[in-house]
């Protein structure tokens, strides 16, 4: 059974083809069109599909999926066995919920602390007994650079190299880089340290567009044995919804 899952992010769209739970194909797209979806459906003979997005602009894409595949709608009401104590489930981000579903299947029985470094940085814990109590949402790295420029009169917009070491602040440019990047890492390590105090045998899952940067910066930290880098966590969660729905119906 070939499944097509699509995650619509704030910057890019990501699509993956799964054969059951094995990923066969992954791609990133700046814009998603019905034609692109139909090409994937035909090339991989897709049986089922799902998409993570609340955008009304994607009606044509969803119609294409409904017409050419067995379409499985995804919302935070879909549950594969997690007890959610989140007070506003209807406003919970679909990507956050998909990550909890993925953690529940792929890392079942572990206390999973999921850190997604994307447009925002989100922190979510799924307990070893599959209970979700919520988490935290923080400014993403690029957002922090932009905010310094936007809310001040003279500070420039500063770019950063995801593969370079965090520089020392010896001029305005590097001072901004150091402040933002070191600040992010202090935040991330602080969150992990706090969760370690409250939860034994913690597994830290890093994901998101800047997840690899976090992984590189944490390579010499005391948390290394706990860390797993899983860039496809949202897509795995969406695929798990399809698998779960298929099993339920059959």
Helices and strands as residue ranges (DSSP letters): E 2-8, E 13-19, E 22-29, H 34-43, E 48-52, G 56-58, H 59-68, E 70-71, E 83-84, G 89-91, H 94-106, E 111-117, E 120-126, E 131-139, H 141-150, H 172-198, E 202-207, H 211-217, G 224-226, E 227-229, H 233-249
